[in-house]
Amino acid sequence: INIWKKPKAMAGPDKRMREGETVSLEGAAAGTQVDYFWTPASWLNDASSLTPQSGPVNNTTYTLHVVSALGCGTSTDDVFVRVYKQVKIPNAFSPNGDGINDDWKITNLITYPEATVQVFNRFGQKVFESRGYNRAWNGTYNNLPLPVGTYYYVIDLKTEFFPQLTGWVFIVR
C-alpha cells in the first residue's frame, strides 16, 4: 500500500512594492508528485516557478495552484501584491474659472487614502489641509481666492515606501 500526501499550496507572505519595481513571490508546494502554477500569469516572469518575479502595475492577488499528479486532489493559496503608485505633483495651476487647470490635481494621490496634504502661504499660515484627497485644492482659503504666488506643501503618504513630499506650487490667475 502506498500512502501519498495530499498537495498543499503555500503562496507566502503578502508583498508591497513601488510602481515600476518587482518583487519575488515566495511560494512553496508540498505533497507527492505535484505540479504547480500561478494565476493570473500576468506580470510574472515564470508562472510555473514557485518563486517568480512579479511586477504588476496595479494591486494584484496571485493564486498558487498545486495539483497532485497521482489524483490526490488540488490545493490553492493566495498572495496579495500591493503596488504603491508614483505620485505626480504639478507645480502650478490657474484657478481662474476657465475650466482649464482650475484645481491642483495630484496624480495617483487617491491611491493613498490615509495621506495628508497641507499647503502653507509664505508666512507659514496653513491655507489648505486634507486627509486623503477626495477633493483637489481650488486655490481658496475660507472660500476666498488666494492671491497669485508661491505656496508650499507637505504631503505625507502614510507609507514607509515614500518619505514626506515637500515642495512648492504656484497659483497663476
C-alpha angles and dihedrals in degrees: 000000000000120000113201123193118242113245119263126196122206111182094186131229124331114265136220126201144163119253110272096026131096135229132199117242112221105214126166132187130202131188140073116302100345134172122206141192140166129238133235094034091198115123093006120121091212120009090189094059123091090221108037125165112249127200108169120172093217136031107291136186112212122198122210111211119199116189127189113233087204097059096259094132137255138280133199136192132178135225124191121218112200113203116204107210122225110253116225115201120194115220096213142028136172115225095188099126097251092119093245118107091338092147134048097245114191110199117233094000089119088070088069102064094176095050120124124214123195127179124193134190122231091274093057095254113145108240099171137022134170140167108219113354106262090144127032119231112262098197096260135122119199087354092300123114114253119229125259110278150091121305127187126226139199117195121187111191091191093231132110091227095074131037121226110294116227133175144106139284126200123218113214120186 
